[in-house]
Amino acid sequence: MNLETIKYDEKGLIPAIVQDARSKEVLTLAYMNAESLKMSIEKGETVFFSRSRNEIWHKGATSGNTQKIIEIKYDCDQDALVVAVVPAGPACHTGATSCFSESIFHSREAVETNVTFLTELEQLIARRKADMPEGSYTTYLFDKGVDKILKKVGEEAAEVIIAAKNRDAEELSMESADLLYHLFVLLQEQELPFQAVLDVLKARHSESDEPKETE
């Protein structure tokens, strides 16, 4: 990247679209100036310019939710950046994985992958944890703490086993859904992103496809 070609606006800023390098999900839209862009490259982690505080800030410096930079690209006009990162935690101050968690339009023809839905579930649970709305079952679980959450995971796992032993497909579907939900609550309580689980699965899949030596 030739930093000399970067075009900043009249305030000396350039928009930086931050994207998860693994899932390709857009995490946030922030701004950089020449100094914070240089610092980002030097640190290998995102450093932005806060327009509200009028100062440079290192993402995750206090929260620990840093973003390791994989690549920085600029557009054809050199006035916008895309920053591919591996996040160490949620990007949004609400605790959600992405700042873009609300939809105002969704085409009926759009094909939604299962992983996308699970990511949305993770974001919803993160918002519940951050906002703790009254009357929410998720709020209740977070309020009771990890022991209660672990108990529910164990109970739902047992229910899955019973449904499977009974060969009850409908019951197995429902109990499996309950287990996944409580597992996501547990992951959120432990501050472990779902992507970490996917990474393990992908790594194991890759290892299983490797050719094995034969005698």
Secondary structure, 3 states (H helix, E strand, C coil): CCHHHCCCCCCCCEEEEEEECCCCCEEEEEEECHHHHHHHHHHCECEEEECCCCEEEECCCCCCCCEEEEEEEECCCCCCEEEEEEECCCCCCCCCCCCCCCCCCCCCCCCCCHHHHHHHHHHHHHHHHHHCCCCCHHHHHHHHCHHHHHHHHHHHHHHHHHHHHCCCHHHHHHHHHHHHHHHHHHHHHCCCCHHHHHHHHHHHHHHHHCCCCCC
